[in-house]
Amino acid sequence: MDNKHYDVCHFLNYNTYNDLNLYEVGTQKCPPSYSYGPVVREHYILHYVYNGKGILNLNKQIFPIQQDEVFVLSPNITTFYQADEQNPWNYIWLHFDGAKAVEYLRAAGVTRTQPLLRLSDSTALRMYMEEILNHSEDELYCIGTLYRFFQQLIANSTNRPEMKTKDARLSYIKAIIDFISVKYNEPIHVQDLVNLCGLERSYLTRIFKEATGHSPQEYLLSYRVKMTKNLLKNTELSIEYVANSVGYIDPFTFSKSFKKHTGISPTHYRKLSEEGIEIPAIKGP
């Protein structure tokens, strides 16, 4: 076993949770032929290879691993892995366990004998790993991001078991609704929702509209209108501040969008609300 060449390694020991615990996160740019093992792990370790290539030896079975692939070391199995001599790999890793760990890995198509996972899109996966790396001192943030990481791992695995179409669609729809409910006050766009799910935009729009009656864009706008109405009714915040609070940078664009959905301006809506005049609800989420 060669000496370690870690660029960054954070030992976390966030281990008080039942479903998922996080023990370590790190990144490494390996020198040529750098190797680790043979070694037996106590918990799971997942490596995402973002550059280069190498091999994993699992119980004498060799798995060649390339860029944008993931390999997982399961507990209590002897493993050895080595960077390529000409094009050594760079990777980020997570060290974790928990009651949900096996379930999530199986959903992605990873087992004790099938440790390799290929990705259709690695963008969000890498982003979440880097967020954990960069916010390692924030325990709740890291654990929350770990759940989002697994959602992306499952969504973008090309070797996951076939899921029932209805269940798969519902998981994407729920992910979008949850994302909008948290991020509506930021300048998000439909492309952010596409990136979240890793699906084609046209397909995502179709299944979301079939389930909710709205396109993702319509749902986002309607949700913002609903939150705007609440702020106009219950606060004395300026129109500009309300606009910023629901994800708009430009108050004019905000007012135009609100009027398109309600038939009246934000100022007029607030005035009617203050006078106790009932305002018909609009169709929305």
C-alpha positions as protocol buffer text, in pm:
chain_id: "A"
residue {
  index: 1
  type: MET
  ca { x: 0 y: 0 z: 0 }
}
residue {
  index: 2
  type: ASP
  ca { x: 143 y: 336 z: -102 }
}
residue {
  index: 3
  type: ASN
  ca { x: 146 y: 642 z: 123 }
}
residue {
  index: 4
  type: LYS
  ca { x: -174 y: 848 z: 110 }
}
residue {
  index: 5
  type: HIS
  ca { x: -185 y: 1151 z: -117 }
}
residue {
  index: 6
  type: TYR
  ca { x: -505 y: 1321 z: 3 }
}
residue {
  index: 7
  type: ASP
  ca { x: -574 y: 1670 z: -122 }
}
residue {
  index: 8
  type: VAL
  ca { x: -854 y: 1711 z: 133 }
}
residue {
  index: 9
  type: CYS
  ca { x: -995 y: 1471 z: 392 }
}
residue {
  index: 10
  type: HIS
  ca { x: -1251 y: 1561 z: 659 }
}
residue {
  index: 11
  type: PHE
  ca { x: -1327 y: 1312 z: 937 }
}
residue {
  index: 12
  type: LEU
  ca { x: -1686 y: 1387 z: 1038 }
}
residue {
  index: 13
  type: ASN
  ca { x: -1839 y: 1113 z: 1255 }
}
residue {
  index: 14
  type: TYR
  ca { x: -2196 y: 1234 z: 1202 }
}
residue {
  index: 15
  type: ASN
  ca { x: -2318 y: 900 z: 1335 }
}
residue {
  index: 16
  type: THR
  ca { x: -2621 y: 969 z: 1554 }
}
residue {
  index: 17
  type: TYR
  ca { x: -2880 y: 908 z: 1281 }
}
residue {
  index: 18
  type: ASN
  ca { x: -3071 y: 591 z: 1203 }
}
residue {
  index: 19
  type: ASP
  ca { x: -3116 y: 610 z: 825 }
}
residue {
  index: 20
  type: LEU
  ca { x: -2786 y: 764 z: 709 }
}
residue {
  index: 21
  type: ASN
  ca { x: -2462 y: 842 z: 890 }
}
residue {
  index: 22
  type: LEU
  ca { x: -2160 y: 1020 z: 744 }
}
residue {
  index: 23
  type: TYR
  ca { x: -1808 y: 953 z: 864 }
}
residue {
  index: 24
  type: GLU
  ca { x: -1572 y: 1103 z: 611 }
}
residue {
  index: 25
  type: VAL
  ca { x: -1551 y: 1304 z: 290 }
}
residue {
  index: 26
  type: GLY
  ca { x: -1243 y: 1368 z: 83 }
}
residue {
  index: 27
  type: THR
  ca { x: -1089 y: 1422 z: -257 }
}
residue {
  index: 28
  type: GLN
  ca { x: -770 y: 1287 z: -404 }
}
residue {
  index: 29
  type: LYS
  ca { x: -566 y: 1337 z: -720 }
}
residue {
  index: 30
  type: CYS
  ca { x: -374 y: 1013 z: -733 }
}
residue {
  index: 31
  type: PRO
  ca { x: -20 y: 982 z: -866 }
}
residue {
  index: 32
  type: PRO
  ca { x: 48 y: 716 z: -1133 }
}
residue {
  index: 33
  type: SER
  ca { x: -13 y: 359 z: -1010 }
}
residue {
  index: 34
  type: TYR
  ca { x: -117 y: 479 z: -663 }
}
residue {
  index: 35
  type: SER
  ca { x: -286 y: 190 z: -482 }
}
residue {
  index: 36
  type: TYR
  ca { x: -479 y: 124 z: -164 }
}
residue {
  index: 37
  type: GLY
  ca { x: -529 y: -215 z: -1 }
}
residue {
  index: 38
  type: PRO
  ca { x: -589 y: -495 z: 37 }
}
residue {
  index: 39
  type: VAL
  ca { x: -821 y: -354 z: 302 }
}
residue {
  index: 40
  type: VAL
  ca { x: -1149 y: -445 z: 473 }
}
residue {
  index: 41
  type: ARG
  ca { x: -1385 y: -157 z: 552 }
}
residue {
  index: 42
  type: GLU
  ca { x: -1622 y: -122 z: 846 }
}
residue {
  index: 43
  type: HIS
  ca { x: -1866 y: 103 z: 657 }
}
residue {
  index: 44
  type: TYR
  ca { x: -1949 y: 186 z: 294 }
}
residue {
  index: 45
  type: ILE
  ca { x: -1713 y: 402 z: 92 }
}
residue {
  index: 46
  type: LEU
  ca { x: -1832 y: 547 z: -239 }
}
residue {
  index: 47
  type: HIS
  ca { x: -1585 y: 694 z: -490 }
}
residue {
  index: 48
  type: TYR
  ca { x: -1690 y: 914 z: -780 }
}
residue {
  index: 49
  type: VAL
  ca { x: -1415 y: 924 z: -1045 }
}
residue {
  index: 50
  type: TYR
  ca { x: -1424 y: 1266 z: -1212 }
}
residue {
  index: 51
  type: ASN
  ca { x: -1106 y: 1223 z: -1414 }
}
residue {
  index: 52
  type: GLY
  ca { x: -870 y: 945 z: -1522 }
}
residue {
  index: 53
  type: LYS
  ca { x: -911 y: 573 z: -1468 }
}
residue {
  index: 54
  type: GLY
  ca { x: -802 y: 276 z: -1260 }
}
residue {
  index: 55
  type: ILE
  ca { x: -904 y: -72 z: -1146 }
}
residue {
  index: 56
  type: LEU
  ca { x: -1085 y: -225 z: -850 }
}
residue {
  index: 57
  type: ASN
  ca { x: -1003 y: -577 z: -733 }
}
residue {
  index: 58
  type: LEU
  ca { x: -1297 y: -724 z: -544 }
}
residue {
  index: 59
  type: ASN
  ca { x: -1244 y: -1082 z: -427 }
}
residue {
  index: 60
  type: LYS
  ca { x: -1004 y: -1135 z: -719 }
}
residue {
  index: 61
  type: GLN
  ca { x: -1253 y: -1000 z: -973 }
}
residue {
  index: 62
  type: ILE
  ca { x: -1117 y: -702 z: -1166 }
}
residue {
  index: 63
  type: PHE
  ca { x: -1339 y: -403 z: -1249 }
}
residue {
  index: 64
  type: PRO
  ca { x: -1191 y: -141 z: -1486 }
}
residue {
  index: 65
  type: ILE
  ca { x: -1322 y: 202 z: -1383 }
}
residue {
  index: 66
  type: GLN
  ca { x: -1322 y: 521 z: -1591 }
}
residue {
  index: 67
  type: GLN
  ca { x: -1418 y: 886 z: -1569 }
}
residue {
  index: 68
  type: ASP
  ca { x: -1778 y: 960 z: -1458 }
}
residue {
  index: 69
  type: GLU
  ca { x: -1816 y: 620 z: -1296 }
}
residue {
  index: 70
  type: VAL
  ca { x: -1877 y: 531 z: -932 }
}
residue {
  index: 71
  type: PHE
  ca { x: -1745 y: 238 z: -733 }
}
residue {
  index: 72
  type: VAL
  ca { x: -1862 y: 136 z: -387 }
}
residue {
  index: 73
  type: LEU
  ca { x: -1666 y: -58 z: -127 }
}
residue {
  index: 74
  type: SER
  ca { x: -1903 y: -259 z: 93 }
}
residue {
  index: 75
  type: PRO
  ca { x: -1829 y: -346 z: 457 }
}
residue {
  index: 76
  type: ASN
  ca { x: -1641 y: -663 z: 547 }
}
residue {
  index: 77
  type: ILE
  ca { x: -1512 y: -736 z: 195 }
}
residue {
  index: 78
  type: THR
  ca { x: -1144 y: -736 z: 102 }
}
residue {
  index: 79
  type: THR
  ca { x: -1076 y: -479 z: -169 }
}
residue {
  index: 80
  type: PHE
  ca { x: -778 y: -336 z: -355 }
}
residue {
  index: 81
  type: TYR
  ca { x: -784 y: -45 z: -596 }
}
residue {
  index: 82
  type: GLN
  ca { x: -518 y: 120 z: -808 }
}
residue {
  index: 83
  type: ALA
  ca { x: -483 y: 425 z: -1031 }
}
residue {
  index: 84
  type: ASP
  ca { x: -379 y: 382 z: -1392 }
}
residue {
  index: 85
  type: GLU
  ca { x: -11 y: 432 z: -1468 }
}
residue {
  index: 86
  type: GLN
  ca { x: -66 y: 661 z: -1768 }
}
residue {
  index: 87
  type: ASN
  ca { x: -393 y: 831 z: -1673 }
}
residue {
  index: 88
  type: PRO
  ca { x: -434 y: 808 z: -1293 }
}
residue {
  index: 89
  type: TRP
  ca { x: -776 y: 879 z: -1154 }
}
residue {
  index: 90
  type: ASN
  ca { x: -897 y: 1170 z: -945 }
}
residue {
  index: 91
  type: TYR
  ca { x: -1195 y: 1108 z: -722 }
}
residue {
  index: 92
  type: ILE
  ca { x: -1417 y: 1233 z: -443 }
}
residue {
  index: 93
  type: TRP
  ca { x: -1530 y: 987 z: -179 }
}
residue {
  index: 94
  type: LEU
  ca { x: -1794 y: 954 z: 92 }
}
residue {
  index: 95
  type: HIS
  ca { x: -1771 y: 719 z: 391 }
}
residue {
  index: 96
  type: PHE
  ca { x: -2121 y: 633 z: 521 }
}
residue {
  index: 97
  type: ASP
  ca { x: -2362 y: 375 z: 659 }
}
residue {
  index: 98
  type: GLY
  ca { x: -2715 y: 357 z: 801 }
}
residue {
  index: 99
  type: ALA
  ca { x: -3041 y: 165 z: 778 }
}
residue {
  index: 100
  type: LYS
  ca { x: -3121 y: 319 z: 437 }
}
residue {
  index: 101
  type: ALA
  ca { x: -2775 y: 277 z: 286 }
}
residue {
  index: 102
  type: VAL
  ca { x: -2831 y: -72 z: 146 }
}
residue {
  index: 103
  type: GLU
  ca { x: -3177 y: 21 z: 17 }
}
residue {
  index: 104
  type: TYR
  ca { x: -3052 y: 329 z: -167 }
}
residue {
  index: 105
  type: LEU
  ca { x: -2752 y: 149 z: -314 }
}
residue {
  index: 106
  type: ARG
  ca { x: -2968 y: -139 z: -436 }
}
residue {
  index: 107
  type: ALA
  ca { x: -3209 y: 109 z: -593 }
}
residue {
  index: 108
  type: ALA
  ca { x: -2911 y: 244 z: -787 }
}
residue {
  index: 109
  type: GLY
  ca { x: -2805 y: -108 z: -890 }
}
residue {
  index: 110
  type: VAL
  ca { x: -2509 y: -146 z: -652 }
}
residue {
  index: 111
  type: THR
  ca { x: -2460 y: -469 z: -455 }
}
residue {
  index: 112
  type: ARG
  ca { x: -2175 y: -637 z: -269 }
}
residue {
  index: 113
  type: THR
  ca { x: -2079 y: -824 z: -586 }
}
residue {
  index: 114
  type: GLN
  ca { x: -2162 y: -543 z: -832 }
}
residue {
  index: 115
  type: PRO
  ca { x: -1975 y: -238 z: -702 }
}
residue {
  index: 116
  type: LEU
  ca { x: -1954 y: -40 z: -1027 }
}
residue {
  index: 117
  type: LEU
  ca { x: -2214 y: 216 z: -1129 }
}
residue {
  index: 118
  type: ARG
  ca { x: -2226 y: 413 z: -1453 }
}
residue {
  index: 119
  type: LEU
  ca { x: -2398 y: 750 z: -1470 }
}
residue {
  index: 120
  type: SER
  ca { x: -2612 y: 908 z: -1739 }
}
residue {
  index: 121
  type: ASP
  ca { x: -2535 y: 1252 z: -1594 }
}
residue {
  index: 122
  type: SER
  ca { x: -2288 y: 1323 z: -1315 }
}
residue {
  index: 123
  type: THR
  ca { x: -2333 y: 1701 z: -1284 }
}
residue {
  index: 124
  type: ALA
  ca { x: -2564 y: 1714 z: -982 }
}
residue {
  index: 125
  type: LEU
  ca { x: -2396 y: 1415 z: -817 }
}
residue {
  index: 126
  type: ARG
  ca { x: -2057 y: 1583 z: -819 }
}
residue {
  index: 127
  type: MET
  ca { x: -2211 y: 1912 z: -707 }
}
residue {
  index: 128
  type: TYR
  ca { x: -2363 y: 1752 z: -396 }
}
residue {
  index: 129
  type: MET
  ca { x: -2038 y: 1573 z: -309 }
}
residue {
  index: 130
  type: GLU
  ca { x: -1848 y: 1900 z: -338 }
}
residue {
  index: 131
  type: GLU
  ca { x: -2109 y: 2075 z: -124 }
}
residue {
  index: 132
  type: ILE
  ca { x: -2053 y: 1819 z: 152 }
}
residue {
  index: 133
  type: LEU
  ca { x: -1678 y: 1864 z: 110 }
}
residue {
  index: 134
  type: ASN
  ca { x: -1703 y: 2243 z: 130 }
}
residue {
  index: 135
  type: HIS
  ca { x: -1954 y: 2252 z: 419 }
}
residue {
  index: 136
  type: SER
  ca { x: -1811 y: 1965 z: 621 }
}
residue {
  index: 137
  type: GLU
  ca { x: -1844 y: 2151 z: 953 }
}
residue {
  index: 138
  type: ASP
  ca { x: -2223 y: 2190 z: 913 }
}
residue {
  index: 139
  type: GLU
  ca { x: -2364 y: 1855 z: 1027 }
}
residue {
  index: 140
  type: LEU
  ca { x: -2729 y: 1904 z: 933 }
}
residue {
  index: 141
  type: TYR
  ca { x: -2638 y: 2052 z: 596 }
}
residue {
  index: 142
  type: CYS
  ca { x: -2415 y: 1752 z: 519 }
}
residue {
  index: 143
  type: ILE
  ca { x: -2674 y: 1494 z: 621 }
}
residue {
  index: 144
  type: GLY
  ca { x: -2947 y: 1672 z: 423 }
}
residue {
  index: 145
  type: THR
  ca { x: -2722 y: 1695 z: 118 }
}
residue {
  index: 146
  type: LEU
  ca { x: -2640 y: 1325 z: 151 }
}
residue {
  index: 147
  type: TYR
  ca { x: -3009 y: 1245 z: 94 }
}
residue {
  index: 148
  type: ARG
  ca { x: -3014 y: 1466 z: -217 }
}
residue {
  index: 149
  type: PHE
  ca { x: -2695 y: 1294 z: -331 }
}
residue {
  index: 150
  type: PHE
  ca { x: -2862 y: 952 z: -316 }
}
residue {
  index: 151
  type: GLN
  ca { x: -3165 y: 1082 z: -503 }
}
residue {
  index: 152
  type: GLN
  ca { x: -2935 y: 1184 z: -788 }
}
residue {
  index: 153
  type: LEU
  ca { x: -2736 y: 862 z: -767 }
}
residue {
  index: 154
  type: ILE
  ca { x: -3051 y: 657 z: -817 }
}
residue {
  index: 155
  type: ALA
  ca { x: -3195 y: 887 z: -1084 }
}
residue {
  index: 156
  type: ASN
  ca { x: -2879 y: 886 z: -1297 }
}
residue {
  index: 157
  type: SER
  ca { x: -2763 y: 527 z: -1255 }
}
residue {
  index: 158
  type: THR
  ca { x: -2767 y: 340 z: -1586 }
}
residue {
  index: 159
  type: ASN
  ca { x: -2762 y: -1 z: -1418 }
}
residue {
  index: 160
  type: ARG
  ca { x: -3038 y: 43 z: -1161 }
}
residue {
  index: 161
  type: PRO
  ca { x: -3313 y: -220 z: -1143 }
}
residue {
  index: 162
  type: GLU
  ca { x: -3620 y: -138 z: -1348 }
}
residue {
  index: 163
  type: MET
  ca { x: -3873 y: 52 z: -1139 }
}
residue {
  index: 164
  type: LYS
  ca { x: -4247 y: 69 z: -1193 }
}
residue {
  index: 165
  type: THR
  ca { x: -4311 y: 357 z: -1429 }
}
residue {
  index: 166
  type: LYS
  ca { x: -4572 y: 516 z: -1206 }
}
residue {
  index: 167
  type: ASP
  ca { x: -4348 y: 507 z: -897 }
}
residue {
  index: 168
  type: ALA
  ca { x: -4054 y: 649 z: -1093 }
}
residue {
  index: 169
  type: ARG
  ca { x: -4265 y: 935 z: -1227 }
}
residue {
  index: 170
  type: LEU
  ca { x: -4403 y: 1017 z: -884 }
}
residue {
  index: 171
  type: SER
  ca { x: -4053 y: 1039 z: -740 }
}
residue {
  index: 172
  type: TYR
  ca { x: -3955 y: 1299 z: -1002 }
}
residue {
  index: 173
  type: ILE
  ca { x: -4274 y: 1497 z: -951 }
}
residue {
  index: 174
  type: LYS
  ca { x: -4231 y: 1496 z: -573 }
}
residue {
  index: 175
  type: ALA
  ca { x: -3868 y: 1606 z: -612 }
}
residue {
  index: 176
  type: ILE
  ca { x: -3976 y: 1906 z: -822 }
}
residue {
  index: 177
  type: ILE
  ca { x: -4257 y: 2006 z: -586 }
}
residue {
  index: 178
  type: ASP
  ca { x: -4026 y: 1980 z: -284 }
}
residue {
  index: 179
  type: PHE
  ca { x: -3756 y: 2179 z: -465 }
}
residue {
  index: 180
  type: ILE
  ca { x: -3998 y: 2459 z: -558 }
}
residue {
  index: 181
  type: SER
  ca { x: -4138 y: 2478 z: -205 }
}
residue {
  index: 182
  type: VAL
  ca { x: -3787 y: 2540 z: -71 }
}
residue {
  index: 183
  type: LYS
  ca { x: -3628 y: 2739 z: -355 }
}
residue {
  index: 184
  type: TYR
  ca { x: -3918 y: 2951 z: -486 }
}
residue {
  index: 185
  type: ASN
  ca { x: -3762 y: 3261 z: -325 }
}
residue {
  index: 186
  type: GLU
  ca { x: -3449 y: 3221 z: -538 }
}
residue {
  index: 187
  type: PRO
  ca { x: -3415 y: 3307 z: -910 }
}
residue {
  index: 188
  type: ILE
  ca { x: -3462 y: 2945 z: -1023 }
}
residue {
  index: 189
  type: HIS
  ca { x: -3557 y: 2841 z: -1376 }
}
residue {
  index: 190
  type: VAL
  ca { x: -3702 y: 2533 z: -1543 }
}
residue {
  index: 191
  type: GLN
  ca { x: -3352 y: 2421 z: -1638 }
}
residue {
  index: 192
  type: ASP
  ca { x: -3273 y: 2391 z: -1267 }
}
residue {
  index: 193
  type: LEU
  ca { x: -3563 y: 2146 z: -1237 }
}
residue {
  index: 194
  type: VAL
  ca { x: -3440 y: 1954 z: -1541 }
}
residue {
  index: 195
  type: ASN
  ca { x: -3093 y: 1930 z: -1387 }
}
residue {
  index: 196
  type: LEU
  ca { x: -3243 y: 1816 z: -1058 }
}
residue {
  index: 197
  type: CYS
  ca { x: -3415 y: 1515 z: -1215 }
}
residue {
  index: 198
  type: GLY
  ca { x: -3171 y: 1438 z: -1494 }
}
residue {
  index: 199
  type: LEU
  ca { x: -3452 y: 1395 z: -1750 }
}
residue {
  index: 200
  type: GLU
  ca { x: -3520 y: 1538 z: -2092 }
}
residue {
  index: 201
  type: ARG
  ca { x: -3704 y: 1869 z: -2060 }
}
residue {
  index: 202
  type: SER
  ca { x: -3995 y: 1768 z: -2284 }
}
residue {
  index: 203
  type: TYR
  ca { x: -4047 y: 1438 z: -2101 }
}
residue {
  index: 204
  type: LEU
  ca { x: -4029 y: 1605 z: -1760 }
}
residue {
  index: 205
  type: THR
  ca { x: -4281 y: 1871 z: -1866 }
}
residue {
  index: 206
  type: ARG
  ca { x: -4522 y: 1606 z: -1995 }
}
residue {
  index: 207
  type: ILE
  ca { x: -4524 y: 1380 z: -1688 }
}
residue {
  index: 208
  type: PHE
  ca { x: -4542 y: 1676 z: -1450 }
}
residue {
  index: 209
  type: LYS
  ca { x: -4839 y: 1826 z: -1634 }
}
residue {
  index: 210
  type: GLU
  ca { x: -5015 y: 1490 z: -1645 }
}
residue {
  index: 211
  type: ALA
  ca { x: -4986 y: 1466 z: -1266 }
}
residue {
  index: 212
  type: THR
  ca { x: -5052 y: 1827 z: -1161 }
}
residue {
  index: 213
  type: GLY
  ca { x: -5231 y: 1993 z: -1451 }
}
residue {
  index: 214
  type: HIS
  ca { x: -4947 y: 2245 z: -1477 }
}
residue {
  index: 215
  type: SER
  ca { x: -4614 y: 2256 z: -1652 }
}
residue {
  index: 216
  type: PRO
  ca { x: -4319 y: 2298 z: -1412 }
}
residue {
  index: 217
  type: GLN
  ca { x: -4295 y: 2665 z: -1515 }
}
residue {
  index: 218
  type: GLU
  ca { x: -4666 y: 2723 z: -1451 }
}
residue {
  index: 219
  type: TYR
  ca { x: -4644 y: 2549 z: -1115 }
}
residue {
  index: 220
  type: LEU
  ca { x: -4345 y: 2761 z: -1011 }
}
residue {
  index: 221
  type: LEU
  ca { x: -4519 y: 3084 z: -1111 }
}
residue {
  index: 222
  type: SER
  ca { x: -4843 y: 2982 z: -939 }
}
residue {
  index: 223
  type: TYR
  ca { x: -4658 y: 2888 z: -622 }
}
residue {
  index: 224
  type: ARG
  ca { x: -4485 y: 3225 z: -620 }
}
residue {
  index: 225
  type: VAL
  ca { x: -4819 y: 3399 z: -664 }
}
residue {
  index: 226
  type: LYS
  ca { x: -4962 y: 3204 z: -369 }
}
residue {
  index: 227
  type: MET
  ca { x: -4670 y: 3305 z: -147 }
}
residue {
  index: 228
  type: THR
  ca { x: -4695 y: 3665 z: -274 }
}
residue {
  index: 229
  type: LYS
  ca { x: -5060 y: 3684 z: -173 }
}
residue {
  index: 230
  type: ASN
  ca { x: -4969 y: 3567 z: 175 }
}
residue {
  index: 231
  type: LEU
  ca { x: -4703 y: 3838 z: 209 }
}
residue {
  index: 232
  type: LEU
  ca { x: -4930 y: 4110 z: 73 }
}
residue {
  index: 233
  type: LYS
  ca { x: -5208 y: 4013 z: 314 }
}
residue {
  index: 234
  type: ASN
  ca { x: -5004 y: 3962 z: 628 }
}
residue {
  index: 235
  type: THR
  ca { x: -4708 y: 4201 z: 607 }
}
residue {
  index: 236
  type: GLU
  ca { x: -4638 y: 4565 z: 528 }
}
residue {
  index: 237
  type: LEU
  ca { x: -4331 y: 4486 z: 322 }
}
residue {
  index: 238
  type: SER
  ca { x: -4270 y: 4705 z: 18 }
}
residue {
  index: 239
  type: ILE
  ca { x: -4363 y: 4566 z: -323 }
}
residue {
  index: 240
  type: GLU
  ca { x: -3994 y: 4554 z: -416 }
}
residue {
  index: 241
  type: TYR
  ca { x: -3912 y: 4354 z: -102 }
}
residue {
  index: 242
  type: VAL
  ca { x: -4203 y: 4117 z: -165 }
}
residue {
  index: 243
  type: ALA
  ca { x: -4077 y: 4066 z: -520 }
}
residue {
  index: 244
  type: ASN
  ca { x: -3730 y: 3977 z: -394 }
}
residue {
  index: 245
  type: SER
  ca { x: -3882 y: 3746 z: -133 }
}
residue {
  index: 246
  type: VAL
  ca { x: -4047 y: 3528 z: -397 }
}
residue {
  index: 247
  type: GLY
  ca { x: -3757 y: 3505 z: -639 }
}
residue {
  index: 248
  type: TYR
  ca { x: -3788 y: 3814 z: -859 }
}
residue {
  index: 249
  type: ILE
  ca { x: -3502 y: 4059 z: -906 }
}
residue {
  index: 250
  type: ASP
  ca { x: -3706 y: 4311 z: -1108 }
}
residue {
  index: 251
  type: PRO
  ca { x: -4024 y: 4450 z: -938 }
}
residue {
  index: 252
  type: PHE
  ca { x: -4175 y: 4536 z: -1277 }
}
residue {
  index: 253
  type: THR
  ca { x: -4147 y: 4177 z: -1401 }
}
residue {
  index: 254
  type: PHE
  ca { x: -4290 y: 4062 z: -1068 }
}
residue {
  index: 255
  type: SER
  ca { x: -4591 y: 4294 z: -1090 }
}
residue {
  index: 256
  type: LYS
  ca { x: -4656 y: 4196 z: -1451 }
}
residue {
  index: 257
  type: SER
  ca { x: -4649 y: 3826 z: -1364 }
}
residue {
  index: 258
  type: PHE
  ca { x: -4874 y: 3872 z: -1061 }
}
residue {
  index: 259
  type: LYS
  ca { x: -5131 y: 4068 z: -1261 }
}
residue {
  index: 260
  type: LYS
  ca { x: -5128 y: 3805 z: -1536 }
}
residue {
  index: 261
  type: HIS
  ca { x: -5223 y: 3539 z: -1281 }
}
residue {
  index: 262
  type: THR
  ca { x: -5469 y: 3738 z: -1067 }
}
residue {
  index: 263
  type: GLY
  ca { x: -5603 y: 4009 z: -1295 }
}
residue {
  index: 264
  type: ILE
  ca { x: -5491 y: 4287 z: -1058 }
}
residue {
  index: 265
  type: SER
  ca { x: -5164 y: 4445 z: -951 }
}
residue {
  index: 266
  type: PRO
  ca { x: -4993 y: 4359 z: -620 }
}
residue {
  index: 267
  type: THR
  ca { x: -5077 y: 4707 z: -486 }
}
residue {
  index: 268
  type: HIS
  ca { x: -5444 y: 4669 z: -577 }
}
residue {
  index: 269
  type: TYR
  ca { x: -5453 y: 4320 z: -426 }
}
residue {
  index: 270
  type: ARG
  ca { x: -5314 y: 4450 z: -97 }
}
residue {
  index: 271
  type: LYS
  ca { x: -5568 y: 4736 z: -92 }
}
residue {
  index: 272
  type: LEU
  ca { x: -5862 y: 4500 z: -149 }
}
residue {
  index: 273
  type: SER
  ca { x: -5729 y: 4266 z: 116 }
}
residue {
  index: 274
  type: GLU
  ca { x: -5700 y: 4550 z: 369 }
}
residue {
  index: 275
  type: GLU
  ca { x: -6059 y: 4651 z: 293 }
}
residue {
  index: 276
  type: GLY
  ca { x: -6176 y: 4297 z: 360 }
}
residue {
  index: 277
  type: ILE
  ca { x: -6297 y: 4244 z: 5 }
}
residue {
  index: 278
  type: GLU
  ca { x: -6297 y: 3877 z: -90 }
}
residue {
  index: 279
  type: ILE
  ca { x: -6070 y: 3808 z: -385 }
}
residue {
  index: 280
  type: PRO
  ca { x: -6144 y: 3498 z: -595 }
}
residue {
  index: 281
  type: ALA
  ca { x: -5873 y: 3234 z: -570 }
}
residue {
  index: 282
  type: ILE
  ca { x: -5679 y: 3152 z: -882 }
}
residue {
  index: 283
  type: LYS
  ca { x: -5612 y: 2802 z: -1003 }
}
residue {
  index: 284
  type: GLY
  ca { x: -5275 y: 2693 z: -874 }
}
residue {
  index: 285
  type: PRO
  ca { x: -5080 y: 2446 z: -664 }
}
